[in-house]
Amino acid sequence: MNCLVKALLALALLQPAVAFAPRTLSARSKASSKRSAVAVPGPLAEAPDVGELPLCPSTVWDAKFDDVHEAQAAARAGSQLETPLYWECPDAEANAAGPAYFAANKAEIMAKLEDHGCVYFKGFDLMKTAEGFRAFYDALELPLCLDPIHTSGLRKMVSPKDGIYEEVNKPSLRGHYIGLHQESTHVKTSTYGAFVCFQPASIKGGEFLVADAAKILADLDPEVLARIYDNKVRISVSNLDFDFLAATGPLLKP
């Protein structure tokens, strides 16, 4: 219903670290995007500093339609692509190439990301370390910005100079269900987000769900959609203080 996040780049599931890239680039962030993209940096303490990160860009709202039902019809007509798109490591040579593989395939990767909304890379060793993760998004020349919720303190910055955050990992929220949401707020929105898993959840859970917003729009009951739109209902994220998935959800084990 609104133009929030253009695309998401997911690398792996479960308790991820994350880096964000802006929609419009400042002169500083443009310059930072030209840093070396093919050599895996050493320890992050030795990697080039990306500089002071620019603020996450402002959210651009675009939620007015001449006919909401026509918008839904357009979503139904264009929502047949697979999301996420799985990108398997093709062979040992590609895996050994590290960031050079992603630099060489950047144009195709970004085109697929634009079409599918989410690309899930599997079988690559590069992104298993923080150094490799940094080299990965350097190879795709994704300039960095601050997290949309940077001021909330919910995400710990693992490496400020590399723009790497830890996902929300607070014991007080362990029993909460955080509903589907876009990586944005009412005022801040990053264009891209890169997520990676360095280790699985230590106790249980940590599942990372991905949904196609266009398909959600297409699947909504037309009458319900009209009421939501006419009443100007906007849902940012649902935070339920109980884990209903553990009792009734699709992840329940028999």
ChimeraX attribute file (.defattr): number of C-alpha atoms within 10 A of each C-alpha:
attribute: neighborCount
match mode: 1-to-1
recipient: residues
	/A:1	19
	/A:2	11
	/A:3	11
	/A:4	21
	/A:5	19
	/A:6	16
	/A:7	20
	/A:8	24
	/A:9	24
	/A:10	25
	/A:11	24
	/A:12	21
	/A:13	19
	/A:14	18
	/A:15	22
	/A:16	24
	/A:17	25
	/A:18	22
	/A:19	27
	/A:20	27
	/A:21	25
	/A:22	25
	/A:23	19
	/A:24	14
	/A:25	16
	/A:26	14
	/A:27	9
	/A:28	14
	/A:29	21
	/A:30	15
	/A:31	13
	/A:32	21
	/A:33	19
	/A:34	13
	/A:35	15
	/A:36	14
	/A:37	20
	/A:38	19
	/A:39	15
	/A:40	20
	/A:41	18
	/A:42	12
	/A:43	11
	/A:44	15
	/A:45	12
	/A:46	9
	/A:47	15
	/A:48	14
	/A:49	14
	/A:50	18
	/A:51	15
	/A:52	16
	/A:53	18
	/A:54	18
	/A:55	17
	/A:56	24
	/A:57	21
	/A:58	18
	/A:59	20
	/A:60	14
	/A:61	12
	/A:62	10
	/A:63	12
	/A:64	11
	/A:65	11
	/A:66	7
	/A:67	9
	/A:68	17
	/A:69	15
	/A:70	11
	/A:71	16
	/A:72	22
	/A:73	14
	/A:74	14
	/A:75	18
	/A:76	16
	/A:77	12
	/A:78	13
	/A:79	19
	/A:80	11
	/A:81	12
	/A:82	13
	/A:83	19
	/A:84	19
	/A:85	18
	/A:86	14
	/A:87	15
	/A:88	11
	/A:89	15
	/A:90	11
	/A:91	10
	/A:92	10
	/A:93	10
	/A:94	14
	/A:95	16
	/A:96	13
	/A:97	14
	/A:98	21
	/A:99	26
	/A:100	20
	/A:101	17
	/A:102	22
	/A:103	19
	/A:104	13
	/A:105	13
	/A:106	15
	/A:107	12
	/A:108	11
	/A:109	17
	/A:110	17
	/A:111	11
	/A:112	15
	/A:113	22
	/A:114	15
	/A:115	17
	/A:116	19
	/A:117	25
	/A:118	27
	/A:119	25
	/A:120	20
	/A:121	18
	/A:122	14
	/A:123	14
	/A:124	19
	/A:125	13
	/A:126	19
	/A:127	24
	/A:128	15
	/A:129	15
	/A:130	21
	/A:131	19
	/A:132	21
	/A:133	28
	/A:134	22
	/A:135	27
	/A:136	25
	/A:137	22
	/A:138	24
	/A:139	26
	/A:140	21
	/A:141	20
	/A:142	21
	/A:143	28
	/A:144	31
	/A:145	25
	/A:146	25
	/A:147	29
	/A:148	22
	/A:149	16
	/A:150	16
	/A:151	9
	/A:152	9
	/A:153	9
	/A:154	14
	/A:155	19
	/A:156	17
	/A:157	20
	/A:158	15
	/A:159	13
	/A:160	15
	/A:161	16
	/A:162	23
	/A:163	23
	/A:164	24
	/A:165	22
	/A:166	19
	/A:167	20
	/A:168	15
	/A:169	15
	/A:170	10
	/A:171	8
	/A:172	8
	/A:173	14
	/A:174	15
	/A:175	13
	/A:176	16
	/A:177	16
	/A:178	15
	/A:179	12
	/A:180	15
	/A:181	15
	/A:182	18
	/A:183	20
	/A:184	21
	/A:185	16
	/A:186	13
	/A:187	13
	/A:188	20
	/A:189	28
	/A:190	30
	/A:191	21
	/A:192	24
	/A:193	22
	/A:194	23
	/A:195	26
	/A:196	25
	/A:197	22
	/A:198	17
	/A:199	13
	/A:200	14
	/A:201	14
	/A:202	8
	/A:203	6
	/A:204	7
	/A:205	13
	/A:206	15
	/A:207	13
	/A:208	13
	/A:209	10
	/A:210	15
	/A:211	14
	/A:212	16
	/A:213	18
	/A:214	18
	/A:215	18
	/A:216	13
	/A:217	19
	/A:218	21
	/A:219	13
	/A:220	12
	/A:221	10
	/A:222	15
	/A:223	10
	/A:224	10
	/A:225	19
	/A:226	15
	/A:227	11
	/A:228	14
	/A:229	16
	/A:230	10
	/A:231	9
	/A:232	10
	/A:233	11
	/A:234	11
	/A:235	8
	/A:236	14
	/A:237	13
	/A:238	12
	/A:239	12
	/A:240	13
	/A:241	13
	/A:242	14
	/A:243	14
	/A:244	13
	/A:245	12
	/A:246	14
	/A:247	11
	/A:248	10
	/A:249	10
	/A:250	8
	/A:251	11
	/A:252	10
	/A:253	8
	/A:254	3
